[in-house]
Amino acid sequence: MSATTYYFDGLEDLLHQAGLVNIGLWASRAEHVADRVEAFKGVPDIPQRVRFILQATLPAHGAYFGHYLQLISASQASPVKHAYRQGRQRLNAALRRVLHQLDSPLEPEMVIAIVDGAAVTALSEGWNVKSTAAGLLTDLISLAHGMPPFQAPGATVGTASASTAHVTRPAMVKSSSSAG
């Protein structure tokens, strides 16, 4: 503890600084993706757009359970919660760059909510995190660009209901590991 108080003003400061480091790492990851998207030649198709967005929003190495457990737990530590709020603007700005370059009308907060919701759903129900998030992002991007959402196999345009589309989604393939 003496080393902690030497470098930090106490445990609260240590937790706040740790939270800033975490959100900074997440924002840096999104900024690197934004740089790659800005350098991308041509117009990426929807699957490539989804890959870019997932690279900007999900942990790179698939440590999804720990990532989301830590995010949810942050509300219990006020210094971490405040650090995440403080650093969120940088993460949103980086994702906004990605979305702007992809000519997307979506807002970063909406995209993050979809990805995080998909991840928590996938983790709690034993689905593959990336596939679940990719399926929902594909639908969201298609809807945002005025295209019809996912159609169930064998369905024709106008006959697939919203409930059918999500129940039969092929992207929600059960994984051998819920870590995704």
N, C-alpha and C positions, 0 to 999 in steps of 0.2 A: 504494500500500500504506500510505502514511503516514495517509491519510484513514481507511482501514479500522481501523488500530490506534488512531486517535483516538476513534472511535465504538464500537469493539468491542475485546475483550481479545485479539484475534487472529483468525486464519482459522477456527479451531474455533468460536469464539463467533459469528462472522458466519454460518457455516453453520447453527448451531443456531438463531439468530434467524430466518434465512430459512425454515427448516423450520417454526418456530412461526407465521410469517406465513402460509405455505401452508396448514397444517392449520387455522389460524384462519379463513382465507377459506372453506375447505370447510365448516367448522362453521357459519360465518355464513350461508352459502347454505342449509344444512339448517335452521337456526333460522328463517330467513325463510319457508321452506316450512312449517315447523311452525306459525308464526303464521297463515299463510293457511289451513292445514287446520283449525286451531282456530276460525277465523272462518267457515269454510264452512257454509252453511245446507243442511240436509238430509243425506241419506246418500249419499255418492259410490258410484257403481257400480264394478265391478272395473276397467274401463279408466281411470276417473278416479283410482282408488287407485294404479294402476300409474304414471300420469303424475306424481302427487304424489311417489311414492317415487323415480322417476327424476330428477325435478327436485332432490330432496334429495341424490342420490348421484352423479350424473354432472355433468361440467363443463357449464356453461350454453351455451357457444358451440361445442360439438362438437370441441374440440381434444383428442380422445381419445388419439390416438397419443402426443402429447407428455406428456399427463397420466400415462398408464400407463408410459411409458418412464421418466419422472421418479420415479414410485412404486417401480418395480423397482430403479432406480439408487440409491435412498435407502439401501439396505442396504450400499452401498459407502462411505458417508460416515457414520461413527458419530454425529456431532453431529446430522445430519438424521434419522437413524433414531431417536435418542432424543427428538428434538422431536416426531416423528410419534407415537411411543408416548405422550408426555406429553399431546399435544393430542387424542388419539383419544377420550378420555372425553367431551369436549365434543361431538364429532361424533356419538358413539353416543347421548348424552343427547338431542340434537336429533332424531335419527332415531327414538329411542324415543318421543318426544312425538308424532311423525307417526304411528307405528304404533299407539300407544295411542288416539289420536283416531280412527283408522280401525278401531278395535276389532279389531286384528290380534293374534293370539297369537305372532307372529314376533318374534325377537330381532334387534336391529340388526346384530350380527355375522353372522348368517345371511344377512340381506338384502344386506349389503355384499359378502359372499363370492359370492353369486349374481350380483349386478350386475357386480362386478369380473371374475369368471370369464367371464361372458357377453361382457364388453367385450374381454378378452384373446383369447377364442376368435374373436369377430367380426373383430377387427383382424388376427389371424394367418391367417384363412381368407377374408378379403375380404367379409364380411357387413356389413350395416348394424348398427352398435353399438346404437342405441336399439331397433330392432325385435327384435334378438336378446335383449337384456335384458328387453324388454317381454314377449316370449313366455314366457321362463322365469319371470319374476315372476308372470305370469298363472297359470301352472301352480302355482307355489308358493303363491300366495294361495288358489287354488281348493282345493288339497290341505289347506292349513291350516284351511280352513273346512268341510272334509268334503265338498266337491263333487268330482265326477269330473274328472280332468285333461282336457286337450285331446283331442278325438276327431278322428281322421282323417276327411276328407270321405267321406261315404257309410257310415261305420262306425256301428254302433249301440252303445249303452252295453253294456259288458262284452265287446265284440269287438275293440276296438283295443288292441294291445299297447303297452307302453312304448316299444319300439324303433320301431314304426310311427308313434306320435305324434310323436316327435322328428325322424324322417326327413322327414316330410311337412309339418312346421310351416310354415304360410303366412307367419308373421311373419319368417321368415328369408329375406327377399327380398334378392337380391344388389344392392348399391348401386353407383352409378357411381363412388363414392369410398369407400375403406375408412375414411375419417375419420368416416363415419357420419352 
